[in-house]
Amino acid sequence: MTQTEPGGQSFERDLDKSDKSVAAFEARKRGPLGTIQHVLHGNPTMVPVIVLLISVAVFGLIAGGKFFSAFNLTLIMQQVSIIGILAAAQSLIILTAGIDLSVAAIMVLMSVIAGNLAVYHGVPAPLALLVAFVGGACAGLMNGFLVTKVKLPPFITTLGTWSIFFALNLWLSGAQSIRSQDIDSNAALLKFFGNTITVGNARLTYGSVLMVLVFLVLWYMLNKTAWGRHVYAVGDDKEAAELAGIRTDRTLLSIYALAGLVCAIAAWASIGRVGSISPQAFYEANLHSITAVVIGGISLFGGRGSIMGALFGALIVGVFQSGLRLADVDVLWQVFAIGWLIIIAVAIDQWIRKVSA
């Protein structure tokens, strides 16, 4: 039943008008900058795409035709392939508001395990790789167990397991590398992703193709499955996700296990990329993977961002390094520029998160 004032006007009508006028006022109040903020909040991947396009245009002008050559563009893809795959694994963890400092150590450990089994113990390469895949998933599961069951912070957990996995690398390998010539024909499968597809001056490695495939598969899982919706829900608000009936601990365990498996896939690709197996390779890959994720617009606070952003983030880093190198900029200043990229990316993320509801 509708109540009315003495004048016969409905309270509901007045409230309706009031709501509309407030909404109109808010719409008028939002300026161009606010509109951009709202658009980027709804489409966080637009930021790295725009930065990538601008970077390509700027370095194309600075370095000229060398930068746009087919050889250089495919070289960038080759150079970021391993970091890109690790960034995919890192993205899964960061989407849950966590962080994994052990992704590179897991990758190197699995490459050492596969190499030792195939080269020194005569295990068929496919079986050696299968052992590495299972080992990677178990390493990730160990991280997940410590985070979900022991309730340790992800940063501290993975900092500790990084040391554990790195020590195991040195112990299993005796701190010795497996040289390219030691990987004989029986273990040639280990170097599969080092093979190239050559079209004119373009040389694209199988590892580059693998990187793109990994991102596409994970994108589908995160955006087209119930599991993916649970991942975003846990990252956005774990307590609310639990109240909604999501088994958050099981979801987190699956995420960490999947991230470990992706690291093992990166291990296989890394053998082909380098041609050998070193227990001390890719020492800074943890930081580089986090850099790609942050520049790619995935929020460090979890629950927001697209995994494809990490791919664009890795490509941005590769474009910067290639462009600055072709412009004869010292390596020191290349690192300097990447540092500023990280700071700017985090600042943009903070600004986008402040968008009014």
Buried (B, 14 or more C-beta within 10 A) or exposed (E): EEEEEEEEEEEEEEEEEEEEEEEEEEEEEEEEEEEBBBEBBEEBBBBBBEBBEEBBEBBBEEBEEBBEBEEBBBBBBBBBBBBBBBBBBBBBBBBBBBBBBBBBBBBBBBBBBBBBBBBEEEBEBEEBBBBBBBBBBBBBBBBBBBBBEEEBEBEEBBBBBBEBBBEBBBEBBEEEBBEEEEBEEEBEBBBBBBEBEEEEEBBBBBBBBBBBEBBEEBBEBBEEEEEBBBBBBBBBBBEEBBEEEBEBBEBBBBBBBBBBBBBBBBBBBBBBBBBBBBBEBBEEBBBBBBBBBBBBBBBBBBBBBBBBBBBBBBBBBBBBBBBBBBBEBEEEEBEEBBEEBBEEBBEBBEBBEEBEE
